[in-house]
Amino acid sequence: MKESQVERRLVEGVRKLGGVCMKFVSPGTPGVPDRLIITATGRIIFAELKTETGRLQKIQRYTIGEMQKRGADVRVVKGLDEVKALLEEIEHDI
């Protein structure tokens, strides 16, 4: 399965739960996560999406680490099983 398909499932799932899942782009800052999720309750989660076998690039590990050091909820979501688990977590917060 392609990363774009994993991403599409996440976007659709978050919308069904009343949230938004925006493409996250930060010009001049390499390695930022793919998506910014705002749940129906206002919780903010950054998600870097990968296929089941995908790996983070060095700059992604660095940027995600810097975000997490500052308290950001950043997730690396690999494949459909992890998308499903994240959606279930979000659903329990509603």
N, CA, C and O atoms as CSV, one atom per row, in Angstrom:
chain,resi,resn,atom,element,x,y,z
A,1,MET,N,N,0.836,-1.180,0.000
A,1,MET,CA,C,0.000,0.000,0.000
A,1,MET,C,C,0.884,1.247,0.000
A,1,MET,O,O,1.897,1.302,0.697
A,2,LYS,N,N,0.491,2.233,-0.781
A,2,LYS,CA,C,1.254,3.476,-0.885
A,2,LYS,C,C,0.983,4.385,0.310
A,2,LYS,O,O,-0.064,4.301,0.952
A,3,GLU,N,N,1.946,5.252,0.590
A,3,GLU,CA,C,1.793,6.211,1.683
A,3,GLU,C,C,0.584,7.118,1.457
A,3,GLU,O,O,-0.096,7.491,2.413
A,4,SER,N,N,0.313,7.474,0.206
A,4,SER,CA,C,-0.838,8.335,-0.085
A,4,SER,C,C,-2.152,7.649,0.287
A,4,SER,O,O,-3.105,8.322,0.679
A,5,GLN,N,N,-2.218,6.337,0.171
A,5,GLN,CA,C,-3.424,5.603,0.546
A,5,GLN,C,C,-3.594,5.582,2.067
A,5,GLN,O,O,-4.708,5.696,2.578
A,6,VAL,N,N,-2.482,5.434,2.777
A,6,VAL,CA,C,-2.510,5.480,4.240
A,6,VAL,C,C,-2.991,6.857,4.682
A,6,VAL,O,O,-3.821,6.982,5.582
A,7,GLU,N,N,-2.460,7.875,4.038
A,7,GLU,CA,C,-2.828,9.254,4.361
A,7,GLU,C,C,-4.319,9.500,4.104
A,7,GLU,O,O,-4.994,10.138,4.913
A,8,ARG,N,N,-4.818,9.005,3.002
A,8,ARG,CA,C,-6.228,9.186,2.656
A,8,ARG,C,C,-7.137,8.553,3.709
A,8,ARG,O,O,-8.151,9.138,4.090
A,9,ARG,N,N,-6.776,7.366,4.174
A,9,ARG,CA,C,-7.578,6.688,5.207
A,9,ARG,C,C,-7.613,7.494,6.499
A,9,ARG,O,O,-8.649,7.581,7.158
A,10,LEU,N,N,-6.481,8.078,6.855
A,10,LEU,CA,C,-6.438,8.899,8.063
A,10,LEU,C,C,-7.328,10.126,7.904
A,10,LEU,O,O,-8.123,10.434,8.792
A,11,VAL,N,N,-7.202,10.820,6.795
A,11,VAL,CA,C,-7.988,12.030,6.548
A,11,VAL,C,C,-9.487,11.720,6.606
A,11,VAL,O,O,-10.250,12.429,7.262
A,12,GLU,N,N,-9.892,10.670,5.925
A,12,GLU,CA,C,-11.312,10.291,5.909
A,12,GLU,C,C,-11.801,9.895,7.300
A,12,GLU,O,O,-12.900,10.270,7.709
A,13,GLY,N,N,-10.983,9.141,8.019
A,13,GLY,CA,C,-11.363,8.698,9.353
A,13,GLY,C,C,-11.510,9.832,10.343
A,13,GLY,O,O,-12.445,9.846,11.144
A,14,VAL,N,N,-10.593,10.786,10.292
A,14,VAL,CA,C,-10.669,11.935,11.195
A,14,VAL,C,C,-11.918,12.756,10.886
A,14,VAL,O,O,-12.607,13.201,11.804
A,15,ARG,N,N,-12.213,12.958,9.614
A,15,ARG,CA,C,-13.420,13.708,9.225
A,15,ARG,C,C,-14.680,13.029,9.742
A,15,ARG,O,O,-15.587,13.698,10.237
A,16,LYS,N,N,-14.743,11.708,9.632
A,16,LYS,CA,C,-15.918,10.965,10.107
A,16,LYS,C,C,-16.112,11.125,11.613
A,16,LYS,O,O,-17.227,11.008,12.120
A,17,LEU,N,N,-15.018,11.393,12.319
A,17,LEU,CA,C,-15.095,11.588,13.767
A,17,LEU,C,C,-15.301,13.055,14.149
A,17,LEU,O,O,-15.243,13.407,15.328
A,18,GLY,N,N,-15.540,13.904,13.156
A,18,GLY,CA,C,-15.845,15.313,13.424
A,18,GLY,C,C,-14.641,16.225,13.515
A,18,GLY,O,O,-14.769,17.389,13.895
A,19,GLY,N,N,-13.472,15.707,13.170
A,19,GLY,CA,C,-12.254,16.522,13.219
A,19,GLY,C,C,-11.821,16.963,11.840
A,19,GLY,O,O,-12.515,16.735,10.849
A,20,VAL,N,N,-10.662,17.600,11.792
A,20,VAL,CA,C,-10.052,17.979,10.522
A,20,VAL,C,C,-8.626,17.437,10.505
A,20,VAL,O,O,-7.971,17.330,11.542
A,21,CYS,N,N,-8.170,17.103,9.319
A,21,CYS,CA,C,-6.831,16.542,9.148
A,21,CYS,C,C,-6.177,17.295,7.998
A,21,CYS,O,O,-6.327,16.934,6.831
A,22,MET,N,N,-5.452,18.346,8.351
A,22,MET,CA,C,-4.884,19.256,7.358
A,22,MET,C,C,-3.485,18.835,6.936
A,22,MET,O,O,-2.709,18.309,7.734
A,23,LYS,N,N,-3.181,19.076,5.675
A,23,LYS,CA,C,-1.813,18.885,5.201
A,23,LYS,C,C,-0.977,19.933,5.917
A,23,LYS,O,O,-1.334,21.111,5.932
A,24,PHE,N,N,0.136,19.510,6.512
A,24,PHE,CA,C,0.969,20.423,7.272
A,24,PHE,C,C,2.241,20.697,6.489
A,24,PHE,O,O,3.019,19.786,6.206
A,25,VAL,N,N,2.446,21.964,6.141
A,25,VAL,CA,C,3.623,22.388,5.403
A,25,VAL,C,C,4.221,23.575,6.135
A,25,VAL,O,O,3.505,24.502,6.515
A,26,SER,N,N,5.516,23.551,6.329
A,26,SER,CA,C,6.185,24.653,6.998
A,26,SER,C,C,7.401,25.050,6.171
A,26,SER,O,O,8.492,24.518,6.372
A,27,PRO,N,N,7.216,25.982,5.243
A,27,PRO,CA,C,8.329,26.383,4.379
A,27,PRO,C,C,9.556,26.796,5.189
A,27,PRO,O,O,9.458,27.563,6.147
A,28,GLY,N,N,10.686,26.283,4.790
A,28,GLY,CA,C,11.931,26.614,5.478
A,28,GLY,C,C,12.240,25.711,6.654
A,28,GLY,O,O,13.307,25.828,7.257
A,29,THR,N,N,11.322,24.806,6.994
A,29,THR,CA,C,11.549,23.876,8.092
A,29,THR,C,C,11.393,22.454,7.556
A,29,THR,O,O,10.274,21.952,7.449
A,30,PRO,N,N,12.487,21.814,7.224
A,30,PRO,CA,C,12.394,20.464,6.674
A,30,PRO,C,C,12.048,19.436,7.751
A,30,PRO,O,O,12.353,19.623,8.929
A,31,GLY,N,N,11.414,18.360,7.329
A,31,GLY,CA,C,11.161,17.247,8.226
A,31,GLY,C,C,9.914,17.339,9.075
A,31,GLY,O,O,9.736,16.536,9.991
A,32,VAL,N,N,9.038,18.305,8.795
A,32,VAL,CA,C,7.816,18.417,9.602
A,32,VAL,C,C,6.865,17.270,9.260
A,32,VAL,O,O,6.911,16.740,8.151
A,33,PRO,N,N,6.009,16.886,10.200
A,33,PRO,CA,C,5.049,15.809,9.942
A,33,PRO,C,C,4.100,16.147,8.796
A,33,PRO,O,O,3.899,17.312,8.453
A,34,ASP,N,N,3.520,15.091,8.211
A,34,ASP,CA,C,2.642,15.241,7.048
A,34,ASP,C,C,1.327,15.937,7.356
A,34,ASP,O,O,0.851,16.758,6.572
A,35,ARG,N,N,0.738,15.603,8.507
A,35,ARG,CA,C,-0.621,16.040,8.793
A,35,ARG,C,C,-0.763,16.661,10.175
A,35,ARG,O,O,-0.074,16.281,11.121
A,36,LEU,N,N,-1.664,17.616,10.268
A,36,LEU,CA,C,-2.052,18.252,11.518
A,36,LEU,C,C,-3.508,17.872,11.763
A,36,LEU,O,O,-4.394,18.239,10.992
A,37,ILE,N,N,-3.744,17.137,12.839
A,37,ILE,CA,C,-5.085,16.682,13.173
A,37,ILE,C,C,-5.628,17.558,14.293
A,37,ILE,O,O,-4.962,17.765,15.307
A,38,ILE,N,N,-6.833,18.070,14.107
A,38,ILE,CA,C,-7.545,18.756,15.175
A,38,ILE,C,C,-8.824,17.957,15.383
A,38,ILE,O,O,-9.691,17.912,14.511
A,39,THR,N,N,-8.930,17.330,16.545
A,39,THR,CA,C,-10.072,16.458,16.814
A,39,THR,C,C,-11.310,17.301,17.110
A,39,THR,O,O,-11.231,18.521,17.258
A,40,ALA,N,N,-12.444,16.627,17.193
A,40,ALA,CA,C,-13.712,17.296,17.497
A,40,ALA,C,C,-13.676,17.984,18.854
A,40,ALA,O,O,-14.427,18.930,19.089
A,41,THR,N,N,-12.812,17.518,19.748
A,41,THR,CA,C,-12.699,18.116,21.085
A,41,THR,C,C,-11.579,19.154,21.170
A,41,THR,O,O,-11.332,19.717,22.236
A,42,GLY,N,N,-10.898,19.407,20.038
A,42,GLY,CA,C,-9.859,20.425,20.014
A,42,GLY,C,C,-8.450,19.920,20.288
A,42,GLY,O,O,-7.509,20.712,20.342
A,43,ARG,N,N,-8.297,18.640,20.458
A,43,ARG,CA,C,-6.964,18.054,20.665
A,43,ARG,C,C,-6.167,18.174,19.373
A,43,ARG,O,O,-6.712,18.001,18.284
A,44,ILE,N,N,-4.878,18.468,19.496
A,44,ILE,CA,C,-4.011,18.633,18.329
A,44,ILE,C,C,-2.964,17.522,18.316
A,44,ILE,O,O,-2.255,17.296,19.296
A,45,ILE,N,N,-2.890,16.837,17.177
A,45,ILE,CA,C,-1.932,15.758,16.988
A,45,ILE,C,C,-1.254,15.969,15.634
A,45,ILE,O,O,-1.924,16.180,14.623
A,46,PHE,N,N,0.065,15.910,15.623
A,46,PHE,CA,C,0.809,15.932,14.371
A,46,PHE,C,C,1.079,14.482,13.990
A,46,PHE,O,O,1.450,13.677,14.844
A,47,ALA,N,N,0.897,14.141,12.717
A,47,ALA,CA,C,1.091,12.762,12.279
A,47,ALA,C,C,2.026,12.698,11.073
A,47,ALA,O,O,1.792,13.341,10.050
A,48,GLU,N,N,3.074,11.920,11.214
A,48,GLU,CA,C,3.959,11.588,10.096
A,48,GLU,C,C,3.541,10.205,9.632
A,48,GLU,O,O,3.557,9.252,10.411
A,49,LEU,N,N,3.171,10.093,8.376
A,49,LEU,CA,C,2.636,8.843,7.847
A,49,LEU,C,C,3.675,8.106,7.026
A,49,LEU,O,O,4.424,8.698,6.249
A,50,LYS,N,N,3.698,6.794,7.221
A,50,LYS,CA,C,4.612,5.923,6.493
A,50,LYS,C,C,3.881,4.645,6.115
A,50,LYS,O,O,2.857,4.308,6.709
A,51,THR,N,N,4.403,3.946,5.140
A,51,THR,CA,C,3.920,2.600,4.865
A,51,THR,C,C,4.426,1.698,5.982
A,51,THR,O,O,5.211,2.133,6.824
A,52,GLU,N,N,3.985,0.456,5.993
A,52,GLU,CA,C,4.412,-0.483,7.037
A,52,GLU,C,C,5.925,-0.626,7.091
A,52,GLU,O,O,6.492,-0.861,8.157
A,53,THR,N,N,6.577,-0.484,5.948
A,53,THR,CA,C,8.034,-0.663,5.888
A,53,THR,C,C,8.797,0.658,5.779
A,53,THR,O,O,10.026,0.668,5.723
A,54,GLY,N,N,8.065,1.764,5.751
A,54,GLY,CA,C,8.709,3.069,5.594
A,54,GLY,C,C,9.521,3.463,6.821
A,54,GLY,O,O,9.203,3.066,7.942
A,55,ARG,N,N,10.571,4.246,6.597
A,55,ARG,CA,C,11.426,4.694,7.689
A,55,ARG,C,C,11.558,6.214,7.663
A,55,ARG,O,O,11.490,6.846,6.608
A,56,LEU,N,N,11.748,6.777,8.843
A,56,LEU,CA,C,11.952,8.218,8.942
A,56,LEU,C,C,13.328,8.587,8.415
A,56,LEU,O,O,14.302,7.857,8.600
A,57,GLN,N,N,13.385,9.746,7.750
A,57,GLN,CA,C,14.667,10.301,7.356
A,57,GLN,C,C,15.299,10.956,8.586
A,57,GLN,O,O,14.607,11.270,9.554
A,58,LYS,N,N,16.588,11.153,8.541
A,58,LYS,CA,C,17.299,11.752,9.670
A,58,LYS,C,C,16.705,13.105,10.064
A,58,LYS,O,O,16.530,13.382,11.251
A,59,ILE,N,N,16.395,13.947,9.078
A,59,ILE,CA,C,15.836,15.267,9.376
A,59,ILE,C,C,14.449,15.143,10.006
A,59,ILE,O,O,14.075,15.965,10.843
A,60,GLN,N,N,13.687,14.126,9.613
A,60,GLN,CA,C,12.371,13.919,10.214
A,60,GLN,C,C,12.519,13.511,11.680
A,60,GLN,O,O,11.794,14.016,12.537
A,61,ARG,N,N,13.445,12.607,11.972
A,61,ARG,CA,C,13.676,12.203,13.369
A,61,ARG,C,C,14.061,13.412,14.214
A,61,ARG,O,O,13.589,13.570,15.340
A,62,TYR,N,N,14.919,14.259,13.661
A,62,TYR,CA,C,15.361,15.448,14.390
A,62,TYR,C,C,14.191,16.401,14.649
A,62,TYR,O,O,13.968,16.819,15.785
A,63,THR,N,N,13.451,16.738,13.604
A,63,THR,CA,C,12.358,17.709,13.733
A,63,THR,C,C,11.274,17.187,14.668
A,63,THR,O,O,10.779,17.924,15.521
A,64,ILE,N,N,10.905,15.923,14.510
A,64,ILE,CA,C,9.894,15.335,15.391
A,64,ILE,C,C,10.385,15.354,16.841
A,64,ILE,O,O,9.620,15.674,17.751
A,65,GLY,N,N,11.634,15.018,17.054
A,65,GLY,CA,C,12.203,15.059,18.402
A,65,GLY,C,C,12.156,16.450,19.011
A,65,GLY,O,O,11.839,16.600,20.191
A,66,GLU,N,N,12.466,17.461,18.223
A,66,GLU,CA,C,12.427,18.843,18.710
A,66,GLU,C,C,10.999,19.252,19.066
A,66,GLU,O,O,10.779,19.951,20.056
A,67,MET,N,N,10.050,18.825,18.276
A,67,MET,CA,C,8.644,19.132,18.564
A,67,MET,C,C,8.194,18.434,19.847
A,67,MET,O,O,7.527,19.036,20.689
A,68,GLN,N,N,8.564,17.170,19.987
A,68,GLN,CA,C,8.171,16.403,21.172
A,68,GLN,C,C,8.821,16.955,22.442
A,68,GLN,O,O,8.197,16.956,23.503
A,69,LYS,N,N,10.062,17.420,22.345
A,69,LYS,CA,C,10.736,18.031,23.504
A,69,LYS,C,C,9.940,19.208,24.047
A,69,LYS,O,O,9.997,19.513,25.238
A,70,ARG,N,N,9.207,19.858,23.173
A,70,ARG,CA,C,8.430,21.038,23.553
A,70,ARG,C,C,6.979,20.704,23.879
A,70,ARG,O,O,6.141,21.593,24.034
A,71,GLY,N,N,6.699,19.417,23.978
A,71,GLY,CA,C,5.377,18.993,24.417
A,71,GLY,C,C,4.367,18.696,23.334
A,71,GLY,O,O,3.211,18.401,23.636
A,72,ALA,N,N,4.774,18.767,22.073
A,72,ALA,CA,C,3.834,18.486,20.989
A,72,ALA,C,C,3.539,16.991,20.923
A,72,ALA,O,O,4.419,16.160,21.146
A,73,ASP,N,N,2.293,16.666,20.616
A,73,ASP,CA,C,1.884,15.276,20.422
A,73,ASP,C,C,2.148,14.937,18.962
A,73,ASP,O,O,1.350,15.265,18.083
A,74,VAL,N,N,3.274,14.277,18.711
A,74,VAL,CA,C,3.670,13.918,17.354
A,74,VAL,C,C,3.699,12.399,17.259
A,74,VAL,O,O,4.317,11.731,18.088
A,75,ARG,N,N,3.034,11.861,16.255
A,75,ARG,CA,C,2.968,10.416,16.065
A,75,ARG,C,C,3.557,10.027,14.719
A,75,ARG,O,O,3.373,10.721,13.720
A,76,VAL,N,N,4.256,8.923,14.711
A,76,VAL,CA,C,4.670,8.295,13.464
A,76,VAL,C,C,3.708,7.127,13.276
A,76,VAL,O,O,3.689,6.192,14.076
A,77,VAL,N,N,2.917,7.191,12.221
A,77,VAL,CA,C,1.855,6.229,11.975
A,77,VAL,C,C,2.247,5.397,10.756
A,77,VAL,O,O,2.329,5.904,9.637
A,78,LYS,N,N,2.487,4.111,10.999
A,78,LYS,CA,C,2.958,3.220,9.935
A,78,LYS,C,C,1.859,2.236,9.542
A,78,LYS,O,O,1.533,1.323,10.300
A,79,GLY,N,N,1.300,2.427,8.370
A,79,GLY,CA,C,0.336,1.483,7.827
A,79,GLY,C,C,-1.068,1.637,8.369
A,79,GLY,O,O,-1.329,2.432,9.272
A,80,LEU,N,N,-1.966,0.851,7.790
A,80,LEU,CA,C,-3.386,0.964,8.113
A,80,LEU,C,C,-3.729,0.525,9.534
A,80,LEU,O,O,-4.642,1.082,10.142
A,81,ASP,N,N,-3.018,-0.457,10.071
A,81,ASP,CA,C,-3.301,-0.892,11.438
A,81,ASP,C,C,-3.055,0.236,12.430
A,81,ASP,O,O,-3.833,0.418,13.367
A,82,GLU,N,N,-1.989,0.987,12.234
A,82,GLU,CA,C,-1.698,2.105,13.133
A,82,GLU,C,C,-2.642,3.276,12.903
A,82,GLU,O,O,-2.955,4.006,13.844
A,83,VAL,N,N,-3.103,3.469,11.664
A,83,VAL,CA,C,-4.131,4.482,11.398
A,83,VAL,C,C,-5.388,4.116,12.181
A,83,VAL,O,O,-5.978,4.963,12.850
A,84,LYS,N,N,-5.789,2.860,12.093
A,84,LYS,CA,C,-6.974,2.392,12.801
A,84,LYS,C,C,-6.836,2.604,14.309
A,84,LYS,O,O,-7.777,3.055,14.961
A,85,ALA,N,N,-5.676,2.282,14.858
A,85,ALA,CA,C,-5.451,2.462,16.298
A,85,ALA,C,C,-5.536,3.932,16.696
A,85,ALA,O,O,-6.115,4.255,17.733
A,86,LEU,N,N,-4.971,4.826,15.892
A,86,LEU,CA,C,-5.032,6.252,16.193
A,86,LEU,C,C,-6.477,6.749,16.121
A,86,LEU,O,O,-6.904,7.531,16.969
A,87,LEU,N,N,-7.229,6.302,15.117
A,87,LEU,CA,C,-8.625,6.707,15.004
A,87,LEU,C,C,-9.446,6.209,16.189
A,87,LEU,O,O,-10.331,6.917,16.671
A,88,GLU,N,N,-9.165,5.015,16.654
A,88,GLU,CA,C,-9.865,4.501,17.841
A,88,GLU,C,C,-9.536,5.334,19.070
A,88,GLU,O,O,-10.410,5.605,19.894
A,89,GLU,N,N,-8.279,5.741,19.195
A,89,GLU,CA,C,-7.880,6.602,20.316
A,89,GLU,C,C,-8.627,7.935,20.263
A,89,GLU,O,O,-9.128,8.417,21.279
A,90,ILE,N,N,-8.697,8.519,19.077
A,90,ILE,CA,C,-9.398,9.786,18.895
A,90,ILE,C,C,-10.884,9.619,19.212
A,90,ILE,O,O,-11.489,10.482,19.847
A,91,GLU,N,N,-11.460,8.518,18.771
A,91,GLU,CA,C,-12.882,8.273,18.999
A,91,GLU,C,C,-13.191,8.172,20.499
A,91,GLU,O,O,-14.250,8.622,20.938
A,92,HIS,N,N,-12.298,7.599,21.275
A,92,HIS,CA,C,-12.508,7.465,22.716
A,92,HIS,C,C,-12.455,8.807,23.442
A,92,HIS,O,O,-12.971,8.935,24.552
A,93,ASP,N,N,-11.833,9.804,22.818
A,93,ASP,CA,C,-11.758,11.150,23.416
A,93,ASP,C,C,-13.039,11.949,23.231
A,93,ASP,O,O,-13.252,12.964,23.895
A,94,ILE,N,N,-13.886,11.486,22.326
A,94,ILE,CA,C,-15.114,12.254,22.011
A,94,ILE,C,C,-16.116,12.107,23.117
A,94,ILE,O,O,-17.207,12.673,23.042
